[in-house]
């Protein structure tokens, strides 16, 4: 099931802009202190690094991703998610706008 809305959050209004605008996100905090971000990746192939473990939930569009140490590209579409270990990196390949929620684990 795709997350359609998230209630009762504290939102950081200034956007996080990465890769010359190819990825734009906003960070927010839930009432219980849980931190997340929501954003969009525009068509590109990018490499992201992680400090904390992350779960990328696709809420629109699609992407292909490749985890650090793997040669296999996997697809993620709306309603699906993938996990990235802490202190790692992953490649993401997008051909249409990929809308996501990043859940920090």
Biotite code that builds the C-alpha atoms (Angstrom):
import biotite.structure as struc

atoms = struc.array([
    struc.Atom([0.000, 0.000, 0.000], chain_id="A", res_id=1, res_name="UNK", atom_name="CA", element="C"),
    struc.Atom([1.287, 3.470, -0.884], chain_id="A", res_id=2, res_name="UNK", atom_name="CA", element="C"),
    struc.Atom([1.390, 6.176, 1.787], chain_id="A", res_id=3, res_name="UNK", atom_name="CA", element="C"),
    struc.Atom([-0.878, 8.991, 0.552], chain_id="A", res_id=4, res_name="UNK", atom_name="CA", element="C"),
    struc.Atom([-0.520, 11.466, 3.433], chain_id="A", res_id=5, res_name="UNK", atom_name="CA", element="C"),
    struc.Atom([1.209, 11.892, 6.781], chain_id="A", res_id=6, res_name="UNK", atom_name="CA", element="C"),
    struc.Atom([-0.503, 13.867, 9.532], chain_id="A", res_id=7, res_name="UNK", atom_name="CA", element="C"),
    struc.Atom([0.844, 15.795, 12.539], chain_id="A", res_id=8, res_name="UNK", atom_name="CA", element="C"),
    struc.Atom([4.384, 16.537, 11.410], chain_id="A", res_id=9, res_name="UNK", atom_name="CA", element="C"),
    struc.Atom([6.941, 19.285, 11.906], chain_id="A", res_id=10, res_name="UNK", atom_name="CA", element="C"),
    struc.Atom([8.201, 20.150, 8.414], chain_id="A", res_id=11, res_name="UNK", atom_name="CA", element="C"),
    struc.Atom([11.460, 21.831, 7.453], chain_id="A", res_id=12, res_name="UNK", atom_name="CA", element="C"),
    struc.Atom([10.353, 24.346, 4.827], chain_id="A", res_id=13, res_name="UNK", atom_name="CA", element="C"),
    struc.Atom([13.735, 24.812, 3.158], chain_id="A", res_id=14, res_name="UNK", atom_name="CA", element="C"),
    struc.Atom([14.266, 22.091, 0.561], chain_id="A", res_id=15, res_name="UNK", atom_name="CA", element="C"),
    struc.Atom([17.281, 19.792, 0.426], chain_id="A", res_id=16, res_name="UNK", atom_name="CA", element="C"),
    struc.Atom([18.537, 20.096, -3.158], chain_id="A", res_id=17, res_name="UNK", atom_name="CA", element="C"),
    struc.Atom([21.040, 17.557, -4.474], chain_id="A", res_id=18, res_name="UNK", atom_name="CA", element="C"),
    struc.Atom([22.743, 16.893, -7.801], chain_id="A", res_id=19, res_name="UNK", atom_name="CA", element="C"),
    struc.Atom([21.966, 20.310, -9.348], chain_id="A", res_id=20, res_name="UNK", atom_name="CA", element="C"),
    struc.Atom([18.239, 19.913, -8.658], chain_id="A", res_id=21, res_name="UNK", atom_name="CA", element="C"),
    struc.Atom([17.889, 16.307, -9.860], chain_id="A", res_id=22, res_name="UNK", atom_name="CA", element="C"),
    struc.Atom([16.760, 15.375, -6.316], chain_id="A", res_id=23, res_name="UNK", atom_name="CA", element="C"),
    struc.Atom([14.727, 17.678, -4.071], chain_id="A", res_id=24, res_name="UNK", atom_name="CA", element="C"),
    struc.Atom([13.369, 16.672, -0.668], chain_id="A", res_id=25, res_name="UNK", atom_name="CA", element="C"),
    struc.Atom([11.896, 18.078, 2.534], chain_id="A", res_id=26, res_name="UNK", atom_name="CA", element="C"),
    struc.Atom([12.703, 16.704, 5.978], chain_id="A", res_id=27, res_name="UNK", atom_name="CA", element="C"),
    struc.Atom([10.033, 16.280, 8.603], chain_id="A", res_id=28, res_name="UNK", atom_name="CA", element="C"),
    struc.Atom([9.621, 14.878, 12.101], chain_id="A", res_id=29, res_name="UNK", atom_name="CA", element="C"),
    struc.Atom([6.636, 12.924, 13.394], chain_id="A", res_id=30, res_name="UNK", atom_name="CA", element="C"),
    struc.Atom([5.074, 13.653, 16.790], chain_id="A", res_id=31, res_name="UNK", atom_name="CA", element="C"),
    struc.Atom([6.995, 10.675, 18.272], chain_id="A", res_id=32, res_name="UNK", atom_name="CA", element="C"),
    struc.Atom([10.342, 12.122, 17.088], chain_id="A", res_id=33, res_name="UNK", atom_name="CA", element="C"),
    struc.Atom([10.768, 9.833, 14.070], chain_id="A", res_id=34, res_name="UNK", atom_name="CA", element="C"),
    struc.Atom([12.584, 11.611, 11.218], chain_id="A", res_id=35, res_name="UNK", atom_name="CA", element="C"),
    struc.Atom([11.755, 11.117, 7.532], chain_id="A", res_id=36, res_name="UNK", atom_name="CA", element="C"),
    struc.Atom([11.993, 12.966, 4.248], chain_id="A", res_id=37, res_name="UNK", atom_name="CA", element="C"),
    struc.Atom([9.762, 13.165, 1.213], chain_id="A", res_id=38, res_name="UNK", atom_name="CA", element="C"),
    struc.Atom([10.937, 14.150, -2.238], chain_id="A", res_id=39, res_name="UNK", atom_name="CA", element="C"),
    struc.Atom([11.329, 13.560, -5.925], chain_id="A", res_id=40, res_name="UNK", atom_name="CA", element="C"),
    struc.Atom([14.193, 12.376, -8.121], chain_id="A", res_id=41, res_name="UNK", atom_name="CA", element="C"),
    struc.Atom([14.047, 13.629, -11.708], chain_id="A", res_id=42, res_name="UNK", atom_name="CA", element="C"),
    struc.Atom([15.380, 11.590, -14.650], chain_id="A", res_id=43, res_name="UNK", atom_name="CA", element="C"),
    struc.Atom([19.055, 10.830, -13.978], chain_id="A", res_id=44, res_name="UNK", atom_name="CA", element="C"),
    struc.Atom([21.455, 8.179, -12.699], chain_id="A", res_id=45, res_name="UNK", atom_name="CA", element="C"),
    struc.Atom([22.764, 9.190, -9.260], chain_id="A", res_id=46, res_name="UNK", atom_name="CA", element="C"),
    struc.Atom([24.768, 7.731, -6.369], chain_id="A", res_id=47, res_name="UNK", atom_name="CA", element="C"),
    struc.Atom([23.669, 8.431, -2.792], chain_id="A", res_id=48, res_name="UNK", atom_name="CA", element="C"),
    struc.Atom([25.526, 7.726, 0.429], chain_id="A", res_id=49, res_name="UNK", atom_name="CA", element="C"),
    struc.Atom([23.817, 6.797, 3.691], chain_id="A", res_id=50, res_name="UNK", atom_name="CA", element="C"),
    struc.Atom([24.739, 7.381, 7.308], chain_id="A", res_id=51, res_name="UNK", atom_name="CA", element="C"),
    struc.Atom([21.657, 5.737, 8.849], chain_id="A", res_id=52, res_name="UNK", atom_name="CA", element="C"),
    struc.Atom([19.875, 2.749, 7.362], chain_id="A", res_id=53, res_name="UNK", atom_name="CA", element="C"),
    struc.Atom([17.061, 3.835, 5.059], chain_id="A", res_id=54, res_name="UNK", atom_name="CA", element="C"),
    struc.Atom([13.886, 2.443, 3.578], chain_id="A", res_id=55, res_name="UNK", atom_name="CA", element="C"),
    struc.Atom([12.929, 4.112, 0.295], chain_id="A", res_id=56, res_name="UNK", atom_name="CA", element="C"),
    struc.Atom([9.163, 3.919, -0.290], chain_id="A", res_id=57, res_name="UNK", atom_name="CA", element="C"),
    struc.Atom([7.995, 4.687, -3.824], chain_id="A", res_id=58, res_name="UNK", atom_name="CA", element="C"),
    struc.Atom([4.775, 6.738, -3.802], chain_id="A", res_id=59, res_name="UNK", atom_name="CA", element="C"),
    struc.Atom([4.778, 7.613, -7.513], chain_id="A", res_id=60, res_name="UNK", atom_name="CA", element="C"),
    struc.Atom([6.717, 6.850, -10.663], chain_id="A", res_id=61, res_name="UNK", atom_name="CA", element="C"),
    struc.Atom([9.420, 4.200, -10.589], chain_id="A", res_id=62, res_name="UNK", atom_name="CA", element="C"),
    struc.Atom([13.165, 3.720, -10.347], chain_id="A", res_id=63, res_name="UNK", atom_name="CA", element="C"),
    struc.Atom([15.844, 1.120, -10.701], chain_id="A", res_id=64, res_name="UNK", atom_name="CA", element="C"),
    struc.Atom([18.386, 0.814, -7.904], chain_id="A", res_id=65, res_name="UNK", atom_name="CA", element="C"),
    struc.Atom([21.621, -1.026, -7.265], chain_id="A", res_id=66, res_name="UNK", atom_name="CA", element="C"),
    struc.Atom([22.932, -1.535, -3.739], chain_id="A", res_id=67, res_name="UNK", atom_name="CA", element="C"),
    struc.Atom([26.596, -1.132, -2.849], chain_id="A", res_id=68, res_name="UNK", atom_name="CA", element="C"),
    struc.Atom([28.528, -4.282, -3.723], chain_id="A", res_id=69, res_name="UNK", atom_name="CA", element="C"),
    struc.Atom([25.913, -5.561, -6.178], chain_id="A", res_id=70, res_name="UNK", atom_name="CA", element="C"),
    struc.Atom([25.898, -5.510, -9.980], chain_id="A", res_id=71, res_name="UNK", atom_name="CA", element="C"),
    struc.Atom([22.148, -6.175, -10.146], chain_id="A", res_id=72, res_name="UNK", atom_name="CA", element="C"),
    struc.Atom([19.680, -3.381, -10.962], chain_id="A", res_id=73, res_name="UNK", atom_name="CA", element="C"),
    struc.Atom([16.256, -3.919, -9.339], chain_id="A", res_id=74, res_name="UNK", atom_name="CA", element="C"),
    struc.Atom([13.019, -2.048, -10.051], chain_id="A", res_id=75, res_name="UNK", atom_name="CA", element="C"),
    struc.Atom([10.853, -0.263, -7.470], chain_id="A", res_id=76, res_name="UNK", atom_name="CA", element="C"),
    struc.Atom([7.394, 1.057, -8.375], chain_id="A", res_id=77, res_name="UNK", atom_name="CA", element="C"),
    struc.Atom([4.560, 2.782, -6.494], chain_id="A", res_id=78, res_name="UNK", atom_name="CA", element="C"),
    struc.Atom([3.629, 0.774, -3.415], chain_id="A", res_id=79, res_name="UNK", atom_name="CA", element="C"),
    struc.Atom([7.050, -0.898, -3.211], chain_id="A", res_id=80, res_name="UNK", atom_name="CA", element="C"),
    struc.Atom([10.107, -0.106, -1.110], chain_id="A", res_id=81, res_name="UNK", atom_name="CA", element="C"),
    struc.Atom([13.741, -1.095, -0.782], chain_id="A", res_id=82, res_name="UNK", atom_name="CA", element="C"),
    struc.Atom([16.205, -1.094, 2.106], chain_id="A", res_id=83, res_name="UNK", atom_name="CA", element="C"),
    struc.Atom([19.669, 0.460, 2.168], chain_id="A", res_id=84, res_name="UNK", atom_name="CA", element="C"),
    struc.Atom([22.117, -0.435, 4.965], chain_id="A", res_id=85, res_name="UNK", atom_name="CA", element="C"),
    struc.Atom([23.714, 2.225, 7.163], chain_id="A", res_id=86, res_name="UNK", atom_name="CA", element="C"),
    struc.Atom([27.094, 3.618, 6.104], chain_id="A", res_id=87, res_name="UNK", atom_name="CA", element="C"),
    struc.Atom([26.573, 2.428, 2.555], chain_id="A", res_id=88, res_name="UNK", atom_name="CA", element="C"),
    struc.Atom([25.702, 3.791, -0.857], chain_id="A", res_id=89, res_name="UNK", atom_name="CA", element="C"),
    struc.Atom([23.332, 2.993, -3.670], chain_id="A", res_id=90, res_name="UNK", atom_name="CA", element="C"),
    struc.Atom([22.840, 3.937, -7.305], chain_id="A", res_id=91, res_name="UNK", atom_name="CA", element="C"),
    struc.Atom([19.436, 5.033, -8.516], chain_id="A", res_id=92, res_name="UNK", atom_name="CA", element="C"),
    struc.Atom([18.368, 5.254, -12.154], chain_id="A", res_id=93, res_name="UNK", atom_name="CA", element="C"),
    struc.Atom([15.215, 7.223, -12.954], chain_id="A", res_id=94, res_name="UNK", atom_name="CA", element="C"),
    struc.Atom([13.551, 7.702, -16.355], chain_id="A", res_id=95, res_name="UNK", atom_name="CA", element="C"),
    struc.Atom([10.355, 9.364, -15.057], chain_id="A", res_id=96, res_name="UNK", atom_name="CA", element="C"),
    struc.Atom([9.882, 11.397, -11.880], chain_id="A", res_id=97, res_name="UNK", atom_name="CA", element="C"),
    struc.Atom([10.311, 9.100, -8.854], chain_id="A", res_id=98, res_name="UNK", atom_name="CA", element="C"),
    struc.Atom([8.376, 10.299, -5.781], chain_id="A", res_id=99, res_name="UNK", atom_name="CA", element="C"),
    struc.Atom([9.480, 8.824, -2.478], chain_id="A", res_id=100, res_name="UNK", atom_name="CA", element="C"),
    struc.Atom([9.358, 8.809, 1.288], chain_id="A", res_id=101, res_name="UNK", atom_name="CA", element="C"),
    struc.Atom([12.671, 8.048, 2.974], chain_id="A", res_id=102, res_name="UNK", atom_name="CA", element="C"),
    struc.Atom([12.163, 6.263, 6.301], chain_id="A", res_id=103, res_name="UNK", atom_name="CA", element="C"),
    struc.Atom([15.310, 6.435, 8.422], chain_id="A", res_id=104, res_name="UNK", atom_name="CA", element="C"),
    struc.Atom([15.765, 3.177, 10.349], chain_id="A", res_id=105, res_name="UNK", atom_name="CA", element="C"),
])
